[in-house]
């Protein structure tokens, strides 16, 4: 619902900011010693993928799946006889 209220640029910015926050929280668990090396490796790899996807979304200005379709593709037409 955020794209409807704030627009796509603000939505992609929010996704990027929350992605950075997510990776920081993941790293905090390792720094505190709560988790081991397997968690650290998974957090680094998956966090990097998540950040990369958020960056690509921000640069593209939105997702192609979220763009409106052609009216003819959405509405089934029938002939009246």
ABEGO torsion letter per residue (X at the ends): XAAAAAEAAAAAAAAAAAAAAAAAAAAAAAAAGABBAAAAAAAAAAAAAAAAAAAAAAAAGEBAAABBBBAAAABBBBBBX
